[in-house]
Amino acid sequence: MPKMKTKSSAKKRFKVTAKGKVKAGNAFMRHMQMNKPKSMKRKARGLHILNDIDANTILRNWLPYSRKKKKKTSRSEADAAQTNTAQTKTGGQ
């Protein structure tokens, strides 16, 4: 299977954090700043983290090699975690 290509436009617009979240700049900040309130311009500085749905779309379609691999938990670890939570709810009996 051939390698997947990263979209060049997405490379320039989005950054992926160490935890796999996607950061992007705010909209409405390119021109006509004199018509916008000072508070809006102040809040729109810098980069902001996108919501999960938009981030998944970007990572799946445009930045395929920036996705984080999800850890697979073994069956015994999942069972142990479930019994620990059950014991704490019942008072450890």
HELIX and SHEET records of a PDB file:
HELIX    1   1 SER A    8  ARG A   13  1                                   6    
HELIX    2   2 GLN A   33  ASN A   35  5                                   3    
HELIX    3   3 LYS A   38  LYS A   43  1                                   6    
HELIX    4   4 ASP A   52  ASN A   61  1                                  10    
HELIX    5   5 PRO A   64  SER A   66  5                                   3    
HELIX    6   6 ARG A   75  THR A   90  1                                  16    
SHEET    1   A 3 PHE A  14  VAL A  16  0                                        
SHEET    2   A 3 VAL A  22  GLY A  25 -1                                        
SHEET    3   A 3 LEU A  47  ILE A  49 -1                                        
END                                                                             
